[in-house]
């Protein structure tokens, strides 16, 4: 755990970019799921 924490502290930019990419993928999946659900309800 200490090694992982040291890596996160040392590579702050890389870790923040990874978190942002994961958040954007989650947002995209949620958006597409909601759109698909809305379209099926409308149909």
MDTraj code that builds the backbone (N, CA, C; nanometers):
import mdtraj as md
import numpy as np

residues = "UNK UNK UNK UNK UNK UNK UNK UNK UNK UNK UNK UNK UNK UNK UNK UNK UNK UNK UNK UNK UNK UNK UNK UNK UNK UNK UNK UNK UNK UNK UNK UNK UNK UNK UNK UNK UNK UNK UNK UNK UNK UNK UNK".split()
xyz = np.array([
    [0.0838, -0.1194, 0.0000],
    [0.0000, 0.0000, 0.0000],
    [0.0879, 0.1252, 0.0000],
    [0.1976, 0.1193, 0.0726],
    [0.2870, 0.2337, 0.0785],
    [0.3476, 0.2630, -0.0585],
    [0.3826, 0.1579, -0.1324],
    [0.4391, 0.1757, -0.2660],
    [0.3372, 0.2421, -0.3585],
    [0.2124, 0.1959, -0.3520],
    [0.1082, 0.2561, -0.4357],
    [0.0876, 0.4028, -0.3994],
    [0.0877, 0.4334, -0.2717],
    [0.0684, 0.5726, -0.2286],
    [0.1844, 0.6599, -0.2761],
    [0.3069, 0.6063, -0.2696],
    [0.4224, 0.6826, -0.3177],
    [0.4128, 0.7080, -0.4678],
    [0.3659, 0.6095, -0.5426],
    [0.3484, 0.6276, -0.6868],
    [0.2438, 0.7353, -0.7157],
    [0.1341, 0.7341, -0.6418],
    [0.0282, 0.8339, -0.6627],
    [0.0807, 0.9736, -0.6306],
    [0.1560, 0.9858, -0.5233],
    [0.2098, 1.1166, -0.4856],
    [0.3126, 1.1634, -0.5889],
    [0.3936, 1.0711, -0.6375],
    [0.5001, 1.1080, -0.7307],
    [0.4450, 1.1413, -0.8691],
    [0.3428, 1.0681, -0.9136],
    [0.2862, 1.0873, -1.0477],
    [0.1442, 1.1437, -1.0367],
    [0.1325, 1.2625, -0.9821],
    [0.0005, 1.3228, -0.9612],
    [-0.0716, 1.3472, -1.0932],
    [-0.0005, 1.3970, -1.1930],
    [-0.0632, 1.4283, -1.3213],
    [-0.1145, 1.3017, -1.3894],
    [-0.0332, 1.1988, -1.3900],
    [-0.0744, 1.0735, -1.4539],
    [-0.1963, 1.0135, -1.3848],
    [-0.1962, 1.0145, -1.2522],
    [-0.3091, 0.9587, -1.1775],
    [-0.4357, 1.0408, -1.2001],
    [-0.4219, 1.1727, -1.2053],
    [-0.5403, 1.2551, -1.2274],
    [-0.5947, 1.2335, -1.3683],
    [-0.5068, 1.2140, -1.4666],
    [-0.5539, 1.1870, -1.6022],
    [-0.6262, 1.0535, -1.6096],
    [-0.5755, 0.9534, -1.5406],
    [-0.6414, 0.8226, -1.5389],
    [-0.7796, 0.8340, -1.4761],
    [-0.7894, 0.9072, -1.3656],
    [-0.9188, 0.9258, -1.2988],
    [-1.0154, 1.0002, -1.3906],
    [-0.9662, 1.1022, -1.4609],
    [-1.0527, 1.1777, -1.5514],
    [-1.1007, 1.0915, -1.6671],
    [-1.0143, 1.0083, -1.7223],
    [-1.0540, 0.9212, -1.8328],
    [-1.1584, 0.8212, -1.7855],
    [-1.1400, 0.7634, -1.6683],
    [-1.2388, 0.6691, -1.6147],
    [-1.3717, 0.7393, -1.5915],
    [-1.3687, 0.8622, -1.5387],
    [-1.4911, 0.9375, -1.5168],
    [-1.5618, 0.9673, -1.6489],
    [-1.4873, 1.0055, -1.7517],
    [-1.5479, 1.0360, -1.8809],
    [-1.6078, 0.9114, -1.9460],
    [-1.5416, 0.7979, -1.9324],
    [-1.5966, 0.6734, -1.9866],
    [-1.7250, 0.6372, -1.9139],
    [-1.7266, 0.6544, -1.7821],
    [-1.8468, 0.6267, -1.7043],
    [-1.9603, 0.7202, -1.7455],
    [-1.9284, 0.8479, -1.7676],
    [-2.0295, 0.9445, -1.8105],
    [-2.0841, 0.9077, -1.9481],
    [-1.9964, 0.8665, -2.0390],
    [-2.0392, 0.8291, -2.1730],
    [-2.1297, 0.7070, -2.1704],
    [-2.0933, 0.6082, -2.0917],
    [-2.1755, 0.4872, -2.0819],
    [-2.3118, 0.5208, -2.0221],
    [-2.3136, 0.6038, -1.9198],
    [-2.4411, 0.6433, -1.8587],
    [-2.5269, 0.7214, -1.9581],
    [-2.4645, 0.8112, -2.0343],
    [-2.5380, 0.8896, -2.1326],
    [-2.5974, 0.7997, -2.2413],
    [-2.5180, 0.7070, -2.2919],
    [-2.5670, 0.6180, -2.3968],
    [-2.6760, 0.5241, -2.3454],
    [-2.6616, 0.4767, -2.2226],
    [-2.7638, 0.3904, -2.1641],
    [-2.8947, 0.4670, -2.1465],
    [-2.8849, 0.5895, -2.0970],
    [-3.0050, 0.6719, -2.0803],
    [-3.0701, 0.7040, -2.2129],
    [-2.9897, 0.7328, -2.3149],
    [-3.0449, 0.7614, -2.4475],
    [-3.1138, 0.6389, -2.5052],
    [-3.0501, 0.5229, -2.4913],
    [-3.1094, 0.4008, -2.5432],
    [-3.2404, 0.3679, -2.4696],
    [-3.2400, 0.3880, -2.3392],
    [-3.3606, 0.3618, -2.2615],
    [-3.4724, 0.4576, -2.3020],
    [-3.4398, 0.5843, -2.3205],
    [-3.5399, 0.6812, -2.3615],
    [-3.5958, 0.6529, -2.5003],
    [-3.5079, 0.6114, -2.5909],
    [-3.5541, 0.5790, -2.7254],
    [-3.6437, 0.4561, -2.7273],
    [-3.6112, 0.3564, -2.6451],
    [-3.6967, 0.2368, -2.6417],
    [-3.8313, 0.2681, -2.5780],
    [-3.8353, 0.3591, -2.4799],
    [-3.9616, 0.3979, -2.4198],
    [-4.0451, 0.4804, -2.5175],
    [-3.9801, 0.5611, -2.5989],
    [-4.0498, 0.6444, -2.6942],
    [-4.1045, 0.5625, -2.8110],
    [-4.0336, 0.4564, -2.8450],
    [-4.0749, 0.3730, -2.9573],
    [-4.2001, 0.2970, -2.9219],
])
top = md.Topology()
chain = top.add_chain()
for i, resn in enumerate(residues, 1):
    res = top.add_residue(resn, chain, resSeq=i)
    for name in ("N", "CA", "C"):
        top.add_atom(name, md.element.get_by_symbol(name[0]), res)
traj = md.Trajectory(xyz[None], top)
